Amino acid sequence: QQAPWNEFAAAWRHSEAGLRESCEAGKNDPQNVGGVLARAEIQLSAGLTAVRPSFEQFYAALDSRQRRILDAFDHR
């Protein structure tokens, strides 16, 4: 489980840096609601694209008890 976790953590850190860059780049864009929502959509999509494959590998490496614990976070 350590290797998939390390890959997920690295992908998260990498996507976080990209998110900061995109936030900085978009700060001069229109500040209306439509512009804010468009930037949020782009940033979320890019972040999920970068992180989701490594998360799926990590999740697959967990046993059923660990998955239930992680899945419970969705209901809080």
DOMI-676455 format. One line per field, with one value per residue: residue number from 1; x, y, z of N, C-alpha, C, O in turn. Coordinates in steps of 0.05 Angstrom, whole numbers, plus 5000, padded with zeros to 4 digits. Layout:
num <- [NUM	...]
nX <- [X	...]
nY <- [Y	...]
nZ <- [Z	...]
caX <- [X	...]
caY <- [Y	...]
caZ <- [Z	...]
cX <- [X	...]
cY <- [Y	...]
cZ <- [Z	...]
oX <- [X	...]
oY <- [Y	...]
oZ <- [Z	...]
This chain:
num <- [1	2	3	4	5	6	7	8	9	10	11	12	13	14	15	16	17	18	19	20	21	22	23	24	25	26	27	28	29	30	31	32	33	34	35	36	37	38	39	40	41	42	43	44	45	46	47	48	49	50	51	52	53	54	55	56	57	58	59	60	61	62	63	64	65	66	67	68	69	70	71	72	73	74	75	76]
nX <- [5016	5042	5071	5030	5005	5047	5052	5002	5005	5047	5025	4983	5012	5037	4993	4972	5010	5003	4951	4956	4987	4950	4910	4937	4948	4897	4879	4871	4829	4759	4720	4669	4611	4604	4656	4685	4662	4675	4731	4736	4714	4752	4798	4784	4773	4823	4854	4829	4838	4893	4901	4864	4874	4919	4897	4857	4888	4912	4867	4849	4888	4875	4848	4782	4762	4792	4775	4721	4726	4750	4710	4670	4682	4657	4606	4603]
nY <- [4976	5023	5041	5055	5095	5133	5148	5171	5214	5243	5258	5289	5332	5352	5368	5407	5447	5461	5480	5526	5557	5563	5592	5639	5656	5666	5710	5760	5755	5766	5783	5768	5727	5687	5683	5667	5617	5590	5588	5558	5509	5494	5489	5449	5406	5398	5386	5338	5305	5300	5275	5233	5181	5160	5159	5121	5075	5072	5065	5016	4984	4980	4943	4913	4933	4980	5008	5016	5051	5096	5107	5124	5177	5206	5213	5249]
nZ <- [5000	5009	4964	4925	4955	4960	4906	4898	4935	4913	4864	4882	4907	4861	4830	4863	4860	4806	4809	4841	4805	4763	4790	4801	4749	4730	4759	4737	4704	4686	4742	4751	4768	4729	4708	4752	4763	4716	4719	4766	4748	4709	4740	4778	4744	4720	4765	4784	4740	4742	4792	4801	4775	4804	4854	4848	4840	4890	4923	4905	4926	4979	5035	5047	5096	5104	5059	5072	5116	5092	5054	5089	5100	5061	5079	5120]
caX <- [5000	5059	5078	5007	5002	5068	5045	4979	5014	5063	5006	4969	5030	5041	4969	4969	5027	4990	4927	4966	4994	4926	4897	4953	4944	4869	4871	4864	4805	4735	4713	4640	4604	4610	4685	4693	4653	4691	4758	4733	4710	4777	4817	4775	4777	4852	4863	4819	4851	4920	4901	4846	4886	4936	4879	4843	4907	4915	4842	4848	4907	4865	4830	4754	4758	4803	4757	4697	4734	4754	4684	4654	4687	4638	4580	4605]
caY <- [5000	5046	5052	5070	5119	5152	5158	5189	5238	5258	5269	5311	5355	5363	5382	5430	5468	5470	5495	5552	5571	5571	5613	5664	5664	5675	5732	5784	5749	5779	5774	5763	5700	5668	5679	5651	5589	5578	5582	5535	5485	5487	5481	5423	5386	5393	5373	5311	5291	5294	5259	5210	5154	5150	5153	5095	5054	5071	5054	4987	4970	4978	4920	4922	4949	5006	5022	5025	5074	5118	5114	5138	5206	5218	5217	5267]
caZ <- [5000	5011	4937	4913	4971	4952	4880	4901	4948	4894	4844	4896	4909	4835	4821	4880	4848	4782	4817	4849	4781	4749	4805	4796	4721	4726	4777	4721	4689	4697	4769	4754	4776	4707	4706	4776	4759	4694	4730	4785	4733	4696	4761	4789	4724	4717	4790	4784	4719	4751	4817	4803	4768	4826	4877	4842	4846	4919	4933	4897	4943	5006	5040	5049	5120	5098	5040	5087	5132	5073	5043	5109	5099	5042	5092	5143]
cX <- [5017	5065	5054	5002	5022	5062	5022	4988	5031	5045	4991	4986	5034	5017	4964	4986	5014	4965	4935	4973	4970	4910	4911	4948	4916	4861	4863	4840	4781	4727	4683	4635	4610	4639	4695	4686	4669	4719	4756	4730	4737	4797	4809	4780	4806	4863	4854	4833	4879	4920	4885	4858	4903	4919	4865	4862	4911	4890	4840	4867	4897	4849	4802	4749	4769	4786	4732	4703	4736	4727	4667	4659	4668	4611	4582	4599]
cY <- [5025	5058	5066	5096	5140	5164	5178	5215	5255	5272	5292	5336	5368	5379	5407	5453	5479	5487	5523	5569	5581	5593	5640	5674	5676	5699	5757	5779	5764	5767	5771	5734	5680	5662	5662	5622	5575	5571	5558	5509	5475	5476	5454	5401	5378	5378	5344	5294	5282	5274	5233	5183	5143	5144	5126	5072	5050	5057	5024	4971	4966	4952	4931	4939	4978	5022	5032	5050	5099	5127	5129	5168	5220	5225	5235	5296]
cZ <- [5000	4983	4924	4929	4963	4925	4881	4914	4930	4873	4857	4898	4882	4825	4838	4869	4823	4788	4825	4825	4766	4764	4801	4768	4716	4743	4762	4703	4701	4723	4773	4761	4754	4705	4729	4772	4737	4704	4749	4770	4720	4717	4773	4769	4721	4742	4791	4763	4728	4774	4816	4796	4791	4850	4872	4847	4876	4931	4928	4915	4972	5010	5045	5074	5116	5079	5054	5103	5114	5061	5063	5109	5080	5056	5117	5136]
oX <- [5008	5064	5058	4994	5015	5066	5022	4980	5028	5050	4986	4977	5034	5020	4953	4977	5015	4960	4922	4967	4969	4897	4898	4945	4913	4838	4850	4832	4782	4728	4673	4653	4620	4647	4713	4702	4675	4729	4774	4742	4743	4810	4827	4789	4813	4879	4870	4839	4889	4939	4893	4853	4901	4925	4863	4854	4912	4893	4831	4863	4909	4837	4798	4733	4756	4783	4723	4687	4726	4722	4650	4642	4663	4596	4563	4600]
oY <- [5047	5083	5088	5116	5164	5188	5198	5237	5280	5295	5313	5358	5393	5401	5426	5476	5503	5506	5543	5593	5603	5610	5660	5698	5694	5708	5774	5797	5774	5742	5773	5717	5658	5640	5645	5604	5552	5549	5541	5489	5452	5456	5437	5379	5355	5360	5326	5270	5260	5258	5214	5164	5119	5126	5110	5051	5027	5039	5009	4947	4951	4942	4955	4958	4997	5046	5055	5069	5120	5151	5145	5183	5244	5241	5236	5313]
oZ <- [4992	4980	4914	4917	4959	4920	4868	4905	4930	4866	4844	4893	4880	4814	4827	4868	4818	4774	4818	4824	4756	4751	4797	4764	4699	4741	4773	4689	4724	4727	4796	4760	4759	4700	4725	4777	4739	4697	4749	4777	4721	4713	4777	4776	4719	4739	4798	4768	4721	4776	4829	4810	4798	4866	4891	4857	4886	4948	4945	4919	4987	4991	5046	5073	5124	5082	5049	5104	5120	5059	5055	5118	5084	5046	5133	5153]
